[in-house]
Every structure is written in structure tokens, then in C-alpha cells.
Amino acid sequence: MFGLGWPEVGLIAIAAIVIFGPKKIPEMGSALGKTLRGFKQEMNKPSSDQDDTEQDHS
């Protein structure tokens, strides 16, 4: 996972709990999940800009 070992991941998790608090962490995870899901849907959706560009080069 990004070249991090378990000790580093644990340290980051502890720092996040100390900084944001245990009640805020699930809310942030949910927001991040929704953001990534929306980004993934936009990346998989064909856009009209790409279609126009492909037609211009043909």
C-alpha cells in the first residue's frame, strides 16, 4: 500500500484519531468514499469532448 509498512499505517491512523477525533473519522471516510465513487463514475462515463476530438482526427 503506497510502499508503507504496517507500523507506518498504524502511526498515521493514530495521528488521524488524535487530530480529528474518533467521531469525525467515519464521517471523513464516508465523504472520501462518495468522492472517489463519483470520480470513478465520471472517469468511466464517455464524454462528448472525447467523441468530438476523435471525430476531428478521423
CYANA upper distance limits for C-alpha pairs under 8 A (distance plus 0.5 A):
  1 MET  CA      5 GLY  CA      8.18
  4 LEU  CA      8 GLU  CA      6.50
  4 LEU  CA      9 VAL  CA      7.10
  5 GLY  CA      9 VAL  CA      6.88
  6 TRP  CA     10 GLY  CA      6.54
  7 PRO  CA     11 LEU  CA      6.68
  8 GLU  CA     12 ILE  CA      6.69
  9 VAL  CA     13 ALA  CA      6.66
 10 GLY  CA     14 ILE  CA      6.66
 11 LEU  CA     15 ALA  CA      6.63
 12 ILE  CA     16 ALA  CA      6.60
 13 ALA  CA     17 ILE  CA      6.77
 14 ILE  CA     18 VAL  CA      6.71
 15 ALA  CA     19 ILE  CA      6.53
 16 ALA  CA     20 PHE  CA      6.26
 16 ALA  CA     21 GLY  CA      7.86
 16 ALA  CA     25 ILE  CA      8.21
 17 ILE  CA     21 GLY  CA      5.27
 17 ILE  CA     22 PRO  CA      5.93
 17 ILE  CA     25 ILE  CA      7.54
 18 VAL  CA     22 PRO  CA      8.36
 20 PHE  CA     24 LYS  CA      6.44
 20 PHE  CA     25 ILE  CA      7.18
 21 GLY  CA     25 ILE  CA      7.20
 22 PRO  CA     26 PRO  CA      8.27
 23 LYS  CA     27 GLU  CA      8.01
 24 LYS  CA     28 MET  CA      6.77
 25 ILE  CA     29 GLY  CA      6.68
 26 PRO  CA     30 SER  CA      6.61
 27 GLU  CA     31 ALA  CA      6.73
 28 MET  CA     32 LEU  CA      6.56
 29 GLY  CA     33 GLY  CA      6.59
 30 SER  CA     34 LYS  CA      6.77
 31 ALA  CA     35 THR  CA      6.66
 32 LEU  CA     36 LEU  CA      6.62
 33 GLY  CA     37 ARG  CA      6.52
 34 LYS  CA     38 GLY  CA      6.64
 35 THR  CA     39 PHE  CA      6.64
 36 LEU  CA     40 LYS  CA      6.54
 37 ARG  CA     41 GLN  CA      6.74
 38 GLY  CA     42 GLU  CA      6.75
 39 PHE  CA     43 MET  CA      6.72
 40 LYS  CA     44 ASN  CA      6.76
 41 GLN  CA     45 LYS  CA      6.60
 46 PRO  CA     50 GLN  CA      7.81
 46 PRO  CA     51 ASP  CA      8.35
 47 SER  CA     51 ASP  CA      7.20
 48 SER  CA     52 ASP  CA      6.63
 49 ASP  CA     53 THR  CA      6.75
 50 GLN  CA     54 GLU  CA      6.66
 51 ASP  CA     55 GLN  CA      6.73
 52 ASP  CA     56 ASP  CA      6.76
 53 THR  CA     57 HIS  CA      7.06
 54 GLU  CA     58 SER  CA      7.06
